[in-house]
Each structure stands twice: as C-alpha cells, then as structure tokens.
Amino acid sequence: LRDCGATVHDLAVPFHTAATAAQVREALAEHPEIDFVSLVHAEAATGNTNPVAEIGAVVREHGALFYLDAVASIGAEPVLPDAWGVDLCVIGAQKAMGGPAGVSAVSVSRRAWTRMAVNPRAPRRSYLSLLDWKERWIDAGRKALLHAPAQLEMLALEACLERIENAGLDAVIARHRSAAAATRAGALALGGGLEPYVLEAAEAAPVATTLRTPSGVVAAELVAKALESGPALPLSAGGGALAKEMIRVNHYGADATPEVVRESLTALGTALGDFGAVVDTAAARGAADRAWG
Ligand SMILES: *Cc1c(COP(=O)(O)O)cnc(C)c1O
C-alpha cells in the first residue's frame, strides 16, 4: 500500500499476542480518515490468530473496507468472510490446504467492487486487474478465460481440493486444531525451559505452533540440531530477530498428524538435552497424545 502511495498507519502488537478489536477501535478513532483496514487472520510467522469477527464489527461500524489475509488460516480454522464483514479475503493453497504455492484466490464484496469501479487508477489490462476479471469473466458468464491459466498449478489445486473434499473440511480443520493443542501440551510437558510463545492458548493459531527457547539457547541452533535427527520434520526458527528465541512447528497440511507432532517434540527434546537441559520426552509424547483427542 505504501508503494502505491497510500498513507499507512501500522498497528503493532507484541509477537506473543493477538491484536484486539479495542486496539483497532482506538486506532480508527485516532485516524478517522482511515478507509481501508488490512488484517492478517492467522500468522504462521508468529503463531497467532486474530479475532476477525470482533475486529470486523469495529471496521464495519467505522465504514472502512476490510481486507483479510487468510492464507495461513484457510483449512486450519473456520474462515467466514461474509459473516465477518470481510470485503476482500485472500487465501493460498500452500499452507493448511496442503496444495501448491503458485495459486491464490480472493473474494470481493459488492462494496469493494463499487470502490474499485470509481477508482480511475485501479489496475486495468492486466492479469492482476480484478475489474478486468469482473467485466470479462464474471459479468460475461464465465465462458472464456482472460489469460492462459497456469495449468500445472490448476491440476495441483484440483488434486488438493479433491483430498479436502474426500476427508471433509471439518476433519481437516479438526486435524490442525489437534496438532496445535498437542504441540502446546507436549511442549509444556517436555520441560527444559521450552514454552509456548503465544501466551494465551485461545490466541494460538491452529496452523503452526511457536515456542520460546530457554534463555541461553539460540532457537536457530536448536532447530539445526533437532533437524539432524529428523531432517523431514517441519521445524524452523523464527525470522529476523526472532531466530534467537522462536521455534516454529509448522504442523500444517500433510504435517498435521499425531506422528509429526510426536516426532517434532522428541527431536526438540533430544536437541535440548544435547544443550544440557533436563527434559522428559516420554512425558511430552504422552501429553501430546492425550491433547490430540
Ligand atoms: C505463509 C503466509 C503467506 C504467504 O506467504 P508466501 O511468502 O507467499 O509463502 C501470506 N500470509 C500469511 C499470513 C502467511 O502465513
């Protein structure tokens, strides 16, 4: 938005917590001219999930357009753009849907179409022009695509959607919820100073669980050690400054299973033990298994 010339007010919250509707209300009162609010639903990078319904109500009351990045929540938890008053909801297939990284989708509300239609600077004659798609695809009866589709991505998306339909969306969401609950419970039972990074369980994203390393243990080094025993495990250190203190267990897509959670906890426990911490990996696995249900 800044690159396109917009004035942007950032609402910054600590990485261990979600944003609240009250904070959004305050920011809107401070800057009443705001006419567009962009929110990330769940964030794999920090392990938080934000209360979209409550924030959406505040945004609607203010009268701004509401944009939601639901890339990391779609498939892992309910995403309800209409019920939440979301005007533009963007999703991707590469996280909880377990699909290809090359496709994304956006939903557009009537209000958003209206705003775009009166904007003389809205993109046109481009693959990325939503107005082009509306006029030449939706309004023209969805007969001829505007551009050559990325066929391999479409085939991968179709396969991914078939898998989700066969399993049932509710089951896919339940798998992610269980993976998050099990990872959190397992980390707490592991000991050794490892702690859930997101303080409130209710604010922890089902897509990925972030953990805080004990003081003196560098997260990136701990992850590197853990990956020696399980190179395929979905473990990574936090980005930027968080690489020192944050571990990400990316239990999404095909990795939202009890086995991956158990093996991740075991690998982290073993690595922590190598760093001199006292851990109980059997207790961690037991707690994870109980929390899964
Ligand atoms: C993963 C993710 C994306 C997509 O990021 P890529 O760099 O394209 O993989 C977007 N938004 C959120 C919140 C994400 O977690």
The ligand as an SDF file (V2000), in Angstrom:
LIG
                    3D

 15 15  0  0  0  0  0  0  0  0999 V2000
    2.5310  -18.0790    4.5280 C   0  0  0  0  0  0  0  0  0  0  0  0
    1.7470  -16.8390    4.5470 C   0  0  0  0  0  0  0  0  0  0  0  0
    1.5500  -16.0990    3.3880 C   0  0  0  0  0  0  0  0  0  0  0  0
    2.1590  -16.4920    2.0930 C   0  0  0  0  0  0  0  0  0  0  0  0
    3.4930  -16.1480    2.1230 O   0  0  0  0  0  0  0  0  0  0  0  0
    4.4600  -16.7150    0.9840 P   0  0  0  0  0  0  0  0  0  0  0  0
    5.7150  -15.9690    1.2790 O   0  0  0  0  0  0  0  0  0  0  0  0
    3.8210  -16.3600   -0.2940 O   0  0  0  0  0  0  0  0  0  0  0  0
    4.5370  -18.1810    1.2240 O   0  0  0  0  0  0  0  0  0  0  0  0
    0.7910  -14.9600    3.4430 C   0  0  0  0  0  0  0  0  0  0  0  0
    0.2290  -14.5670    4.5890 N   0  0  0  0  0  0  0  0  0  0  0  0
    0.3810  -15.2430    5.7320 C   0  0  0  0  0  0  0  0  0  0  0  0
   -0.2890  -14.7590    6.9740 C   0  0  0  0  0  0  0  0  0  0  0  0
    1.1560  -16.3950    5.7630 C   0  0  0  0  0  0  0  0  0  0  0  0
    1.3160  -17.0710    6.9120 O   0  0  0  0  0  0  0  0  0  0  0  0
  1  2  1  0
  2  3  1  0
  2 14  2  0
  3  4  1  0
  3 10  2  0
  4  5  1  0
  5  6  1  0
  6  7  2  0
  6  8  1  0
  6  9  1  0
 10 11  1  0
 11 12  2  0
 12 13  1  0
 12 14  1  0
 14 15  1  0
M  END
$$$$
